[in-house]
C-alpha cells in the first residue's frame, strides 16, 4: 500500500473574469445568434492576439505529494490560489489542466455551512453531511453524540440551521467534518469565524486526527496556528508553487516575500477594499542604527508617515504593531496621545515619536490607518516591516528569548 495520500501533478485553474451571467429566464434565438457572432471578438483583441485581460490563472502548474499522516500548512497572500487549490482537492471544481489523485475519503470545511441545507435542523444536517462524505448511517449514529458535544449546540439541535449564527454554523460544520473519520481533512480559514476557545479546540482536534495517521491540509493566515500544528508547508505565490518543505523554512520565506512594499503605499496590495490611496509611505527610523527599519532594543525611534495631500486638523492617524504571527503588540494613535501641530497647516508628513521601543529582537510589521472626522480614508495592512536587534538595554548584555514574550522590561532584584 502506498504511503501517498495526495498527489497533484501540474494543477492549473483558469477563470474568466468580467463576464456577466446573462439575463435571467429564457434567451431568444436572436440573442443567441448575436452572442455567437460576438464570441470571436471577445476571444481576440484588435491586433489578432488572444485577449488575456478577461482571464486569470488562479493556479498554474502546481505539483506536490503529501504522505499519509502529514499535516500540511498552505500559506500565501490573498489571491495566491490557496482556496482554489482546496476546492480542486475537494472536487468542488475541476482543474483546467493537470490531475490530482486522492487516496482515501475526503472531509472538507471550505466555507461556513458547506453541504448544509438551511431548512433542515442541525440533527438532520449531521446525517445529510455525513451521507455526502460517504458515511453509512450506522457510522453516523455511532459518532452522533461526539459531534453534538464537540459543536456545543445541543440546545439548538432541532432548530433549522438557517437560524444559526455564523459561529454555530462553523462549529457544527467542523464537528461533522472532523468526526466522521475522513482519511484526508481539508480545512480553510473558516475557523476565524469561531471564538478563540473553539479555535483552540479545533486545532487540538486536527492534531488528534493527524496522530491517528490521517492527513490534514490547513489554510490559514495565522502563522502561530500553522507553526504549532504543521510540519510541512506549501507556499503559493500568484497561483504558483513557490516552496514546499519544512514549515519553519516555508513560513520564513513567506515572511521575507515582498519586502520592497516598504518603499511606497500607493499601490500596496494590503490596502483594504474600496479605499483610495491617501497614505504614500511609512518609514521607521531608529536613533542609533544606520539602517532604515532597523532598531536596537530600547532605542528611540520615529514612525514617519507621508500622505498624498495635506491633512486637516481633524485628521487622525493610527499605527498597529504586530509580530510576524499576527499577535498585536501595541496600538499608537493621535487620538490617544498628545499631538503637537506645526504652524504649517499644509503638512503632508506626520511623525510618531517613541522614546524607547523595548521589544525583544526579532521581526515585526505595522498596519497604518488614516481617518478624517471619523471616516476611514485609508487603511493598509502590513504596510511595513522592521527589525529589532540586540542591545545592552538591561545593562547585563543579555535579553530574554522571544518565546517568553515580546516586551523587555527594565527590572532589578534584591535579596
Phi, psi and omega in degrees: 000130182291148178268009179273129177262323181223131175230114178249133182231113175053043180292130176220145178222120180255130176245144174263127184246157176075018179248126179287165180268002180085170180284150178291153177093196185277151177258140178281165177299320180297316180298320180294319180291320178296318179297320178296320181292327182278345186305313179298329180291326178290325187281331181240141175277180187296328182272011174092352179277156178295133180289123183255349186281356178252014178227155177213135176272103178290329173225147181214110174054054179264123180226136176191165175230138178240129180276159178299139177083359179276145174250114189247126175266130178252117184232165182156163181286167179303133180087006182284342178112010184298307182293325177298318179299315180294325179294325176290316181296327181271005177069018175288323177226154180265147176289149174290321178220158176090176182225157174221132178244128179243125183253083181140166179286139186250130169247134185224146174226092186254329178218154181299122177081015178301127178082006179261147175257121187298334182277344181272157179284171176300318179300313182293325181288333174298315179292319180297311182293323176297320178295321178299323179283358177090017181275148174280157182299322180296324179293320180295317179300319182296327183262356191303310184296323178297319180297314182295317180297318182293318184285341179058044181233023185305323181296332184249019186299327182256023175260136176305137186291348177295342178266000180284150169284168179298325178295318178294320178304308186290327177298313181291318181298316180293319181301317179295311184298323186274336187262350183265033169052050173285143174288333180231126180245123179249123184231123177267187187290010185298341180297343178296343180287325183286170177283172186299316182297320180290325176300317177298321180297318179294317179298321177296320179294320179295323175296321178295318178300318180294320181294337176279003176092008178266166188255137181233131170245123190233119176261128179199153171264357179273098184293332177297314178294318179300313183293323183283332187262324192256150173251336180242146180228150173238124177252120178255137176225119177051042176086353181252158177278111181273322182202145177219119183171200180306139189298323182295322178290321181293317178297318179298320178296320178298319180295324184278353183290138170060044175292344181288355179291349176294339188288322182211149177253355187297325181240030184291131181290347181272005180292136180295150187302141173071012176257136180273150180294117171245332179268124184262330180195158170221131182234138181245120188234125176272158183283329188261316186288161180264001185251145172287144178063023174231122187228137174284145177304126179085001182280154171286149180207167178231139169256114186253113180256135175240143182245162181291319183230162177303149182253153181273172178291344179274354184294145176229135180239145177219148179228128175253130179256131183226152169277175187287353174270000179088010180281126179295134179253313181199159179232124181246134183208144174292344177277351182251331188241170179294138182238126175257117181257134179283167178290341179281101183285350182261020183295139176248003182243128180238131185241128173254119183259128175245126184288321179215113176267085188267063175260150178294151179305137181158189181251143182221164173224164181233143165259147179226140182224152182223127178226164179217125181055035177087356180258126179287120181263329181206143180207115184244123179273138182050052184294328181202158174242154173214160182241133173259129183247169183300151173203177177260046187300323182270356179079005180247357184079008182234152175224150180291150176291153185294338182291346178265002181140174185251346185251133177260123180250131174292135182206161177226152178244151177217133176263000000 
